[in-house]
């Protein structure tokens, strides 16, 4: 399993949210990296809450190196693209 497949598995676990809610998640991820991903736990993470918690923590702790912010931004954009 390559790196691309690894991230694809996690992206498939993002819940489908209403469009306005997903935009709010994106805005939270822009200003507070990782916290928008934590919000996915409450908004529909259901069976995958551990994965969202893990990804949010990694985004949060990698923010000082800009990797976490970029990843959080990409995660928010993917949430908007996947929205209903």
PyMOL commands that set and color helices and strands:
alter all, ss='L'
color gray80, all
select helices_A, chain A and resi 3-11+19-31+35-65+67-82
alter helices_A, ss='H'
color red, helices_A
deselect
rebuild
show_as cartoon
